[in-house]
Amino acid sequence: MDSNRGTRTALIVGAGVAGLTAGIALARRGWRVDIAEVGPSGATSGWGLCLTGPSLRALDELGLADACLVEGYGMSVITHVDGQGEPAGQVRLERLIGAERPALVGIARPVLHRILHAEAERCGVVVHHSLSVEAVAQEGDMVHVVLSDGAVRQVTLLVGADGIRSSTRSLLGLGLETTPEPEYHGQMVWRALVPRPLWATGIHQFAGTVHTAGLVPISGSQAYVFLTENDGERGALAESELSPRLRQLLEDFPGRVEEIRPLVSVSDSVVRRPVQTSFLEGAWNRGNCVVIGDAAHAPAPQMASGAALAIEDGLVLAQELGDRQSVEAGLAAFADRRTRRCRTLVDTSVAIVGLEQAGRHREAWPLVDACHRLMAESV
Ligand SMILES: Cc1cc2nc3c(=O)[nH]c(=O)nc-3n(C[C@H](O)[C@H](O)[C@H](O)COP(=O)(O)OP(=O)(O)OC[C@H]3O[C@@H](n4cnc5c(N)ncnc54)[C@H](O)[C@@H]3O)c2cc1C
């Protein structure tokens, strides 16, 4: 990680979706990129992700959509099921990467991370595990960074891609006055990996009397069940309580969910997380340092679009920095291009949370569809 004034150098904090895709996009444009990831190697949590059309389109620009489609499960239809267990309509999603390829893909997170890591490595990006950033200062056109192993580095660009609780954002003093802590919306979201039922060839979304649930295939053999629990106690549950509690919550749903419920007993991964959002008001950069992904804008998971925004960020960041002499000007242009889209998504996801909590599920569906249409527009 030595500095080299002849080459443009970037240090990215966080090897999540945003950090890895930004690393790949920058490296392809000639930047020398290191990533400091606080977690140990191979520590990605095991639940599944739904990568919507815009994610696939952005991955396709990186040449990685087909790898995700091969390892994940491609789909084009969302089936809504009402509180009586009856089909209440189907949404055919726009195929953004061509009529011959699916509209979206379900994929296990560790699989997506393996694909991104392999590509980052191929592009020469070096990922340093169990490493973080402790102090940052800009002098002239270089950023001086003190790392958690005591080393001091000089880079042209520092990117904070360290998630919703970004410590880079705090180190840079971004949004201190304007942006509150991530907002908890009184919902808990569940994910459980289960064997894929044969009928599940697309996404199913079930409206219950109190909660919402669904099923997303992530490979030929696996799917994940999701459930959004209204007024869930925020405190952590013991590992042994997770599966029985999720099965109990699924009792609220008639129809096909009755088939899914027993599958939760054989799940080797049940997770429960608070539904939180945040949006960084004001500047996203300070000098040559910027935050991207959830560190700048974290929607509620209902829209399944946080990863899409994170991947797009990586692409747009590299584009806007392009051959510009001034990194700072590139970062300002990046934020200009991203703010409206990201804010709309975060705000819509919050509105959906409110409707779900009021039991007005049907009113939430058009919002979801409108937001998918907005996201389908080019970046
Ligand atoms: C339950 C749940 C389900 C979701 N489902 C979907 C979905 O289906 N589809 C979708 O598109 N989105 C989904 N999302 C949102 C999506 O996961 C996020 O928007 C996306 O992961 C953001 O990527 P990121 O790289 O910005 O942040 P993260 O994925 O949070 O990655 C941040 C990385 O930074 C590292 N890090 C943190 N602090 C430091 C530090 N100080 N130093 C170094 N490294 C650090 C972390 O270890 C991590 O590797 C879901 C979110 C949740 C909570």
The ligand as an SDF file (V2000), in Angstrom:
LIG
                    3D

 53 58  0  0  0  0  0  0  0  0999 V2000
  -31.7960   -7.8370    6.1360 C   0  0  0  0  0  0  0  0  0  0  0  0
  -31.4040   -7.0910    4.9110 C   0  0  0  0  0  0  0  0  0  0  0  0
  -31.7870   -7.5570    3.6690 C   0  0  0  0  0  0  0  0  0  0  0  0
  -31.4360   -6.8560    2.5270 C   0  0  0  0  0  0  0  0  0  0  0  0
  -31.8200   -7.3560    1.3090 N   0  0  0  0  0  0  0  0  0  0  0  0
  -31.4710   -6.7060    0.1840 C   0  0  0  0  0  0  0  0  0  0  0  0
  -31.8210   -7.2170   -1.0840 C   0  0  0  0  0  0  0  0  0  0  0  0
  -32.4670   -8.2500   -1.1940 O   0  0  0  0  0  0  0  0  0  0  0  0
  -31.4230   -6.5250   -2.1860 N   0  0  0  0  0  0  0  0  0  0  0  0
  -30.6960   -5.3670   -2.0910 C   0  0  0  0  0  0  0  0  0  0  0  0
  -30.3440   -4.7740   -3.1300 O   0  0  0  0  0  0  0  0  0  0  0  0
  -30.3510   -4.8670   -0.9080 N   0  0  0  0  0  0  0  0  0  0  0  0
  -30.7020   -5.5040    0.2390 C   0  0  0  0  0  0  0  0  0  0  0  0
  -30.3310   -5.0130    1.4430 N   0  0  0  0  0  0  0  0  0  0  0  0
  -29.5090   -3.7970    1.4750 C   0  0  0  0  0  0  0  0  0  0  0  0
  -28.0640   -4.1330    1.1250 C   0  0  0  0  0  0  0  0  0  0  0  0
  -27.6270   -5.2300    1.9050 O   0  0  0  0  0  0  0  0  0  0  0  0
  -27.1720   -2.9360    1.3790 C   0  0  0  0  0  0  0  0  0  0  0  0
  -27.7410   -1.7880    0.8040 O   0  0  0  0  0  0  0  0  0  0  0  0
  -25.7970   -3.1670    0.7540 C   0  0  0  0  0  0  0  0  0  0  0  0
  -25.2050   -4.2990    1.3570 O   0  0  0  0  0  0  0  0  0  0  0  0
  -24.9270   -1.9420    0.9760 C   0  0  0  0  0  0  0  0  0  0  0  0
  -23.6200   -2.2450    0.6040 O   0  0  0  0  0  0  0  0  0  0  0  0
  -22.3950   -1.4540    1.2460 P   0  0  0  0  0  0  0  0  0  0  0  0
  -21.1930   -2.0740    0.6360 O   0  0  0  0  0  0  0  0  0  0  0  0
  -22.6300   -0.0090    1.1430 O   0  0  0  0  0  0  0  0  0  0  0  0
  -22.4510   -1.7590    2.8010 O   0  0  0  0  0  0  0  0  0  0  0  0
  -22.2450   -3.1600    3.5880 P   0  0  0  0  0  0  0  0  0  0  0  0
  -22.8070   -4.2960    2.8010 O   0  0  0  0  0  0  0  0  0  0  0  0
  -22.7470   -2.9050    4.9350 O   0  0  0  0  0  0  0  0  0  0  0  0
  -20.6650   -3.3300    3.6030 O   0  0  0  0  0  0  0  0  0  0  0  0
  -19.8370   -2.5310    4.4240 C   0  0  0  0  0  0  0  0  0  0  0  0
  -18.5110   -3.2470    4.5850 C   0  0  0  0  0  0  0  0  0  0  0  0
  -17.6380   -2.3690    5.3330 O   0  0  0  0  0  0  0  0  0  0  0  0
  -17.0220   -3.1160    6.3750 C   0  0  0  0  0  0  0  0  0  0  0  0
  -16.7130   -2.1570    7.4500 N   0  0  0  0  0  0  0  0  0  0  0  0
  -17.5730   -1.5890    8.3380 C   0  0  0  0  0  0  0  0  0  0  0  0
  -16.9060   -0.7390    9.1470 N   0  0  0  0  0  0  0  0  0  0  0  0
  -15.6090   -0.7730    8.7360 C   0  0  0  0  0  0  0  0  0  0  0  0
  -14.4460   -0.1050    9.1770 C   0  0  0  0  0  0  0  0  0  0  0  0
  -14.4810    0.7800   10.1790 N   0  0  0  0  0  0  0  0  0  0  0  0
  -13.2710   -0.3600    8.5530 N   0  0  0  0  0  0  0  0  0  0  0  0
  -13.2070   -1.2570    7.5150 C   0  0  0  0  0  0  0  0  0  0  0  0
  -14.2930   -1.9270    7.0630 N   0  0  0  0  0  0  0  0  0  0  0  0
  -15.4840   -1.6720    7.6590 C   0  0  0  0  0  0  0  0  0  0  0  0
  -18.0610   -4.1680    6.7590 C   0  0  0  0  0  0  0  0  0  0  0  0
  -17.4530   -5.2610    7.4350 O   0  0  0  0  0  0  0  0  0  0  0  0
  -18.6160   -4.5390    5.3860 C   0  0  0  0  0  0  0  0  0  0  0  0
  -17.8370   -5.5390    4.7540 O   0  0  0  0  0  0  0  0  0  0  0  0
  -30.6840   -5.6750    2.6060 C   0  0  0  0  0  0  0  0  0  0  0  0
  -30.3010   -5.1870    3.8650 C   0  0  0  0  0  0  0  0  0  0  0  0
  -30.6610   -5.8810    5.0060 C   0  0  0  0  0  0  0  0  0  0  0  0
  -30.2340   -5.3620    6.3430 C   0  0  0  0  0  0  0  0  0  0  0  0
  1  2  1  0
  2  3  1  0
  2 52  2  0
  3  4  2  0
  4  5  1  0
  4 50  1  0
  5  6  2  0
  6  7  1  0
  6 13  1  0
  7  8  2  0
  7  9  1  0
  9 10  1  0
 10 11  2  0
 10 12  1  0
 12 13  2  0
 13 14  1  0
 14 15  1  0
 14 50  1  0
 15 16  1  0
 16 17  1  0
 16 18  1  0
 18 19  1  0
 18 20  1  0
 20 21  1  0
 20 22  1  0
 22 23  1  0
 23 24  1  0
 24 25  2  0
 24 26  1  0
 24 27  1  0
 27 28  1  0
 28 29  2  0
 28 30  1  0
 28 31  1  0
 31 32  1  0
 32 33  1  0
 33 34  1  0
 33 48  1  0
 34 35  1  0
 35 36  1  0
 35 46  1  0
 36 37  1  0
 36 45  1  0
 37 38  2  0
 38 39  1  0
 39 40  1  0
 39 45  2  0
 40 41  1  0
 40 42  2  0
 42 43  1  0
 43 44  2  0
 44 45  1  0
 46 47  1  0
 46 48  1  0
 48 49  1  0
 50 51  2  0
 51 52  1  0
 52 53  1  0
M  END
$$$$
